């Protein structure tokens, strides 16, 4: 569980009985399993309740918004966990106070890319949800999509943009005046093909192929953005 979710649990326990909080967590965990397996559109409230071992009435008592509220809860919960992991990797690899030497830049960006890509294995339920979000975007409520973006992708993208700007300030990269676009290119080059071919980690690629795609993606990024 990510640090932000631990903090949420601690706050909830100050306001609600432990039994109620534990019930919320159990139902959210069960919902993650069902949504990851069935997707949003196909998952039924009956199936969600059955997986959690509760009645539909109990589910609605805790989540009055039903399926949409549960999906939003699960997506933001798991996104927070993955976000915390990504930010931890970013801080460990690219210390803004100690930029890498020019000869170590590619090594460090590869380490960052490996760490990000490896999270698909560490958080399979989350990436199963993301796969369904992309496949069913026209069925998922707009407010749920926005909650997901605000919980995970957007803060990670901002942090990565700041890290790349730090590398630019150190004279290692030329972002051509658009750090956000550089983030899009970095993320796409290191993970897009891998994500599609592995179906968001459902069918993991051989280690050698994963390494080829990651290192090749970083090399392509540096051909476009390394400071001349």
VEXLO-344513 format. One record per residue (C-alpha): residue in three letters; residue number from 1; x, y, z. Coordinates in nm, 4 decimals. Example, Ala and Ser with C-alpha at 12.3 -4.5 7.8 and 13.67 -1.06 7.14 Angstrom:
VEXLO-344513
+------+-----+----------+----------+----------+
: type : seq :        u :        v :        w :
+------+-----+----------+----------+----------+
:  ala :   1 :   1.2300 :  -0.4500 :   0.7800 :
:  ser :   2 :   1.3670 :  -0.1060 :   0.7140 :
+------+-----+----------+----------+----------+
end
This chain:
VEXLO-344513
+------+-----+----------+----------+----------+
: type : seq :        u :        v :        w :
+------+-----+----------+----------+----------+
:  unk :   1 :   0.0000 :   0.0000 :   0.0000 :
:  unk :   2 :   0.1362 :   0.3419 :  -0.0930 :
:  unk :   3 :   0.2239 :   0.6028 :   0.1672 :
:  unk :   4 :  -0.0642 :   0.8273 :   0.0617 :
:  unk :   5 :  -0.3103 :   0.5400 :   0.1064 :
:  unk :   6 :  -0.1646 :   0.4600 :   0.4472 :
:  unk :   7 :  -0.2220 :   0.8241 :   0.5389 :
:  unk :   8 :  -0.5808 :   0.7998 :   0.4134 :
:  unk :   9 :  -0.6398 :   0.4901 :   0.6254 :
:  unk :  10 :  -0.5000 :   0.6629 :   0.9339 :
:  unk :  11 :  -0.7269 :   0.9631 :   0.8804 :
:  unk :  12 :  -1.0276 :   0.7377 :   0.8224 :
:  unk :  13 :  -0.9598 :   0.5464 :   1.1442 :
:  unk :  14 :  -0.9701 :   0.8737 :   1.3369 :
:  unk :  15 :  -1.3208 :   0.9421 :   1.2044 :
:  unk :  16 :  -1.4786 :   0.5986 :   1.1626 :
:  unk :  17 :  -1.4764 :   0.2638 :   1.3450 :
:  unk :  18 :  -1.2014 :   0.0246 :   1.2401 :
:  unk :  19 :  -1.4616 :  -0.2319 :   1.1343 :
:  unk :  20 :  -1.6137 :   0.0139 :   0.8860 :
:  unk :  21 :  -1.2765 :   0.1155 :   0.7442 :
:  unk :  22 :  -1.1718 :  -0.2482 :   0.7118 :
:  unk :  23 :  -1.4987 :  -0.3159 :   0.5257 :
:  unk :  24 :  -1.4258 :  -0.0331 :   0.2837 :
:  unk :  25 :  -1.0772 :  -0.1665 :   0.2179 :
:  unk :  26 :  -1.2041 :  -0.5232 :   0.1692 :
:  unk :  27 :  -1.4739 :  -0.4166 :  -0.0768 :
:  unk :  28 :  -1.2306 :  -0.1959 :  -0.2677 :
:  unk :  29 :  -0.9841 :  -0.4847 :  -0.2928 :
:  unk :  30 :  -1.2532 :  -0.7202 :  -0.4188 :
:  unk :  31 :  -1.3716 :  -0.4579 :  -0.6676 :
:  unk :  32 :  -1.0169 :  -0.4229 :  -0.8003 :
:  unk :  33 :  -1.0173 :  -0.7944 :  -0.8792 :
:  unk :  34 :  -1.3551 :  -0.7834 :  -1.0535 :
:  unk :  35 :  -1.2875 :  -0.4671 :  -1.2529 :
:  unk :  36 :  -0.9455 :  -0.5953 :  -1.3559 :
:  unk :  37 :  -1.1050 :  -0.9168 :  -1.4806 :
:  unk :  38 :  -1.4309 :  -0.7909 :  -1.6307 :
:  unk :  39 :  -1.3699 :  -0.4244 :  -1.7059 :
:  unk :  40 :  -1.6029 :  -0.1437 :  -1.6093 :
:  unk :  41 :  -1.8953 :  -0.2002 :  -1.8455 :
:  unk :  42 :  -1.9292 :  -0.5755 :  -1.7845 :
:  unk :  43 :  -1.8803 :  -0.5731 :  -1.4068 :
:  unk :  44 :  -2.2130 :  -0.5922 :  -1.2245 :
:  unk :  45 :  -2.2962 :  -0.4748 :  -0.8738 :
:  unk :  46 :  -2.3994 :  -0.8320 :  -0.7920 :
:  unk :  47 :  -2.0572 :  -0.9612 :  -0.8978 :
:  unk :  48 :  -1.8802 :  -0.6894 :  -0.7007 :
:  unk :  49 :  -2.0786 :  -0.7712 :  -0.3877 :
:  unk :  50 :  -2.0268 :  -1.1453 :  -0.4295 :
:  unk :  51 :  -1.6493 :  -1.1050 :  -0.4668 :
:  unk :  52 :  -1.6422 :  -0.8998 :  -0.1466 :
:  unk :  53 :  -1.8638 :  -1.1507 :   0.0356 :
:  unk :  54 :  -2.1291 :  -0.8925 :   0.1175 :
:  unk :  55 :  -2.4857 :  -0.8243 :   0.0085 :
:  unk :  56 :  -2.5623 :  -0.5627 :  -0.2550 :
:  unk :  57 :  -2.7405 :  -0.3665 :   0.0176 :
:  unk :  58 :  -2.4221 :  -0.3603 :   0.2258 :
:  unk :  59 :  -2.2238 :  -0.2495 :  -0.0765 :
:  unk :  60 :  -2.4609 :   0.0408 :  -0.1412 :
:  unk :  61 :  -2.4562 :   0.1328 :   0.2277 :
:  unk :  62 :  -2.0825 :   0.1865 :   0.2028 :
:  unk :  63 :  -2.0693 :   0.3100 :  -0.1579 :
:  unk :  64 :  -2.4007 :   0.4864 :  -0.2346 :
:  unk :  65 :  -2.2784 :   0.5667 :  -0.5854 :
:  unk :  66 :  -2.2599 :   0.1961 :  -0.6638 :
:  unk :  67 :  -2.0352 :   0.0752 :  -0.9427 :
:  unk :  68 :  -1.9126 :   0.4197 :  -1.0514 :
:  unk :  69 :  -1.8095 :   0.5160 :  -0.6983 :
:  unk :  70 :  -1.6366 :   0.1843 :  -0.6399 :
:  unk :  71 :  -1.4475 :   0.2094 :  -0.9675 :
:  unk :  72 :  -1.3393 :   0.5639 :  -0.8873 :
:  unk :  73 :  -1.2267 :   0.4538 :  -0.5409 :
:  unk :  74 :  -1.0277 :   0.1593 :  -0.6747 :
:  unk :  75 :  -0.8678 :   0.3518 :  -0.9606 :
:  unk :  76 :  -0.7582 :   0.6427 :  -0.7439 :
:  unk :  77 :  -0.6392 :   0.4062 :  -0.4681 :
:  unk :  78 :  -0.4200 :   0.1964 :  -0.6969 :
:  unk :  79 :  -0.3072 :   0.5021 :  -0.8943 :
:  unk :  80 :  -0.1849 :   0.6567 :  -0.5699 :
:  unk :  81 :   0.0161 :   0.3431 :  -0.4948 :
:  unk :  82 :   0.1771 :   0.3387 :  -0.8395 :
:  unk :  83 :   0.2350 :   0.7143 :  -0.8275 :
:  unk :  84 :   0.4197 :   0.6812 :  -0.4961 :
:  unk :  85 :   0.6341 :   0.4029 :  -0.6425 :
:  unk :  86 :   0.7120 :   0.6027 :  -0.9567 :
:  unk :  87 :   0.8049 :   0.9142 :  -0.7609 :
:  unk :  88 :   1.0253 :   0.7049 :  -0.5341 :
:  unk :  89 :   1.2115 :   0.5639 :  -0.8337 :
:  unk :  90 :   1.2434 :   0.9098 :  -0.9867 :
:  unk :  91 :   1.3891 :   1.0583 :  -0.6693 :
:  unk :  92 :   1.6301 :   0.7668 :  -0.6266 :
:  unk :  93 :   1.7620 :   0.7778 :  -0.9831 :
:  unk :  94 :   1.7597 :   1.1504 :  -1.0639 :
:  unk :  95 :   1.8629 :   1.3507 :  -0.7578 :
:  unk :  96 :   1.8051 :   1.7175 :  -0.8509 :
:  unk :  97 :   2.0918 :   1.8168 :  -0.6205 :
:  unk :  98 :   2.3352 :   1.5772 :  -0.7877 :
:  unk :  99 :   2.2829 :   1.5577 :  -1.1647 :
:  unk : 100 :   2.4668 :   1.2744 :  -1.3372 :
:  unk : 101 :   2.7927 :   1.3184 :  -1.5218 :
:  unk : 102 :   2.7419 :   1.3453 :  -1.8989 :
:  unk : 103 :   2.8837 :   0.9961 :  -1.9491 :
:  unk : 104 :   2.6343 :   0.8549 :  -1.6957 :
:  unk : 105 :   2.3213 :   1.0224 :  -1.8308 :
:  unk : 106 :   2.2155 :   0.7332 :  -2.0531 :
:  unk : 107 :   2.2820 :   0.4814 :  -1.7753 :
:  unk : 108 :   2.0624 :   0.6749 :  -1.5315 :
:  unk : 109 :   1.7776 :   0.7253 :  -1.7780 :
:  unk : 110 :   1.7831 :   0.3522 :  -1.8550 :
:  unk : 111 :   1.7628 :   0.2798 :  -1.4816 :
:  unk : 112 :   1.4644 :   0.5139 :  -1.4575 :
:  unk : 113 :   1.2971 :   0.3489 :  -1.7551 :
:  unk : 114 :   1.3568 :  -0.0011 :  -1.6175 :
:  unk : 115 :   1.2052 :   0.1031 :  -1.2864 :
:  unk : 116 :   0.8943 :   0.2503 :  -1.4443 :
:  unk : 117 :   0.8410 :  -0.0449 :  -1.6777 :
:  unk : 118 :   0.8963 :  -0.2934 :  -1.3951 :
:  unk : 119 :   0.5960 :  -0.1542 :  -1.2093 :
:  unk : 120 :   0.3659 :  -0.3332 :  -1.4530 :
:  unk : 121 :   0.4817 :  -0.6550 :  -1.2882 :
:  unk : 122 :   0.4697 :  -0.5124 :  -0.9359 :
:  unk : 123 :   0.1146 :  -0.3734 :  -0.9709 :
:  unk : 124 :  -0.0662 :  -0.6061 :  -1.2125 :
:  unk : 125 :  -0.4161 :  -0.5239 :  -1.0837 :
:  unk : 126 :  -0.3652 :  -0.1526 :  -1.1381 :
:  unk : 127 :  -0.2422 :  -0.1940 :  -1.4939 :
:  unk : 128 :  -0.5304 :  -0.4297 :  -1.5683 :
:  unk : 129 :  -0.7583 :  -0.1432 :  -1.4656 :
:  unk : 130 :  -0.5671 :   0.1013 :  -1.6848 :
:  unk : 131 :  -0.6008 :  -0.1360 :  -1.9788 :
:  unk : 132 :  -0.9773 :  -0.1372 :  -1.9313 :
:  unk : 133 :  -0.9867 :   0.2404 :  -1.8887 :
:  unk : 134 :  -0.8282 :   0.2876 :  -2.2292 :
:  unk : 135 :  -1.0446 :   0.0219 :  -2.3898 :
:  unk : 136 :  -1.3701 :   0.1482 :  -2.2370 :
:  unk : 137 :  -1.3124 :   0.5226 :  -2.2130 :
:  unk : 138 :  -1.6511 :   0.5891 :  -2.3728 :
:  unk : 139 :  -1.8250 :   0.3911 :  -2.0953 :
:  unk : 140 :  -1.6309 :   0.5172 :  -1.7937 :
:  unk : 141 :  -1.7812 :   0.8310 :  -1.6332 :
:  unk : 142 :  -1.5839 :   1.1455 :  -1.7188 :
:  unk : 143 :  -1.5368 :   1.2338 :  -1.3520 :
:  unk : 144 :  -1.3799 :   0.8917 :  -1.2903 :
:  unk : 145 :  -1.1348 :   0.9413 :  -1.5767 :
:  unk : 146 :  -1.0408 :   1.2806 :  -1.4354 :
:  unk : 147 :  -0.9972 :   1.1387 :  -1.0853 :
:  unk : 148 :  -0.7611 :   0.8729 :  -1.2243 :
:  unk : 149 :  -0.5546 :   1.1295 :  -1.4137 :
:  unk : 150 :  -0.5278 :   1.3561 :  -1.1083 :
:  unk : 151 :  -0.4340 :   1.0685 :  -0.8765 :
:  unk : 152 :  -0.1527 :   0.9216 :  -1.0855 :
:  unk : 153 :  -0.0521 :   1.0216 :  -1.4388 :
:  unk : 154 :  -0.0602 :   1.3997 :  -1.3970 :
:  unk : 155 :   0.1551 :   1.4365 :  -1.0811 :
:  unk : 156 :   0.4060 :   1.1854 :  -1.2185 :
:  unk : 157 :   0.4266 :   1.3740 :  -1.5469 :
:  unk : 158 :   0.4841 :   1.7016 :  -1.3606 :
:  unk : 159 :   0.7588 :   1.5480 :  -1.1481 :
:  unk : 160 :   0.9261 :   1.3965 :  -1.4527 :
:  unk : 161 :   0.9092 :   1.7308 :  -1.6343 :
:  unk : 162 :   1.0811 :   1.8959 :  -1.3369 :
:  unk : 163 :   1.3497 :   1.6260 :  -1.3381 :
:  unk : 164 :   1.4147 :   1.6727 :  -1.7101 :
:  unk : 165 :   1.4274 :   2.0500 :  -1.6621 :
:  unk : 166 :   1.6912 :   1.9885 :  -1.3959 :
:  unk : 167 :   1.8942 :   1.7882 :  -1.6436 :
:  unk : 168 :   1.8536 :   2.0694 :  -1.8947 :
:  unk : 169 :   1.9698 :   2.3252 :  -1.6361 :
:  unk : 170 :   2.2773 :   2.1072 :  -1.5791 :
:  unk : 171 :   2.3560 :   2.1296 :  -1.9512 :
:  unk : 172 :   2.2767 :   1.7648 :  -2.0224 :
:  unk : 173 :   1.9530 :   1.7982 :  -2.2225 :
:  unk : 174 :   1.7984 :   2.0461 :  -2.4636 :
:  unk : 175 :   1.4214 :   2.0283 :  -2.4150 :
:  unk : 176 :   1.3575 :   2.2690 :  -2.7037 :
:  unk : 177 :   1.1406 :   2.4814 :  -2.4786 :
:  unk : 178 :   0.8781 :   2.2141 :  -2.4132 :
:  unk : 179 :   0.9391 :   1.9941 :  -2.1088 :
:  unk : 180 :   0.5886 :   1.8468 :  -2.1241 :
:  unk : 181 :   0.6431 :   1.7239 :  -2.4789 :
:  unk : 182 :   0.9782 :   1.5770 :  -2.3763 :
:  unk : 183 :   0.7979 :   1.3817 :  -2.1008 :
:  unk : 184 :   0.5484 :   1.2513 :  -2.3571 :
:  unk : 185 :   0.8314 :   1.1416 :  -2.5845 :
:  unk : 186 :   1.0299 :   0.9781 :  -2.3039 :
:  unk : 187 :   0.7293 :   0.7860 :  -2.1742 :
:  unk : 188 :   0.6205 :   0.6790 :  -2.5206 :
:  unk : 189 :   0.9660 :   0.5684 :  -2.6317 :
:  unk : 190 :   1.0379 :   0.3578 :  -2.3240 :
:  unk : 191 :   0.6996 :   0.1929 :  -2.2783 :
:  unk : 192 :   0.4478 :   0.2335 :  -2.5614 :
:  unk : 193 :   0.5494 :  -0.0669 :  -2.7707 :
:  unk : 194 :   0.6197 :  -0.2766 :  -2.4622 :
:  unk : 195 :   0.2801 :  -0.1917 :  -2.3135 :
:  unk : 196 :   0.0916 :  -0.2780 :  -2.6298 :
:  unk : 197 :   0.2798 :  -0.6013 :  -2.6984 :
:  unk : 198 :   0.2465 :  -0.7221 :  -2.3388 :
:  unk : 199 :  -0.1150 :  -0.6021 :  -2.3120 :
:  unk : 200 :  -0.0270 :  -0.3894 :  -2.0079 :
:  unk : 201 :   0.1793 :  -0.6667 :  -1.8542 :
:  unk : 202 :  -0.0814 :  -0.9422 :  -1.8939 :
:  unk : 203 :   0.1545 :  -1.1305 :  -2.1280 :
:  unk : 204 :   0.5048 :  -1.0277 :  -2.0164 :
:  unk : 205 :   0.7715 :  -1.0113 :  -2.2837 :
:  unk : 206 :   1.0998 :  -1.2020 :  -2.2506 :
:  unk : 207 :   1.3524 :  -1.0135 :  -2.0390 :
:  unk : 208 :   1.5877 :  -0.9687 :  -2.3339 :
:  unk : 209 :   1.3141 :  -0.8128 :  -2.5478 :
:  unk : 210 :   1.2050 :  -0.5833 :  -2.2668 :
:  unk : 211 :   1.5642 :  -0.4685 :  -2.2238 :
:  unk : 212 :   1.6010 :  -0.4088 :  -2.5987 :
:  unk : 213 :   1.2899 :  -0.1923 :  -2.6083 :
:  unk : 214 :   1.3854 :   0.0054 :  -2.2976 :
:  unk : 215 :   1.7455 :   0.0749 :  -2.3959 :
:  unk : 216 :   1.6456 :   0.1485 :  -2.7545 :
:  unk : 217 :   1.3797 :   0.3906 :  -2.6343 :
:  unk : 218 :   1.6257 :   0.5798 :  -2.4135 :
:  unk : 219 :   1.8786 :   0.5926 :  -2.6970 :
:  unk : 220 :   1.6164 :   0.7389 :  -2.9304 :
:  unk : 221 :   1.5178 :   0.9953 :  -2.6651 :
:  unk : 222 :   1.8786 :   1.1057 :  -2.6241 :
:  unk : 223 :   1.9280 :   1.1376 :  -2.9987 :
:  unk : 224 :   1.6471 :   1.3940 :  -2.9920 :
:  unk : 225 :   1.7196 :   1.5679 :  -2.6592 :
:  unk : 226 :   2.0847 :   1.5277 :  -2.5563 :
:  unk : 227 :   2.2574 :   1.8642 :  -2.5374 :
:  unk : 228 :   2.4906 :   1.9017 :  -2.8325 :
+------+-----+----------+----------+----------+
end
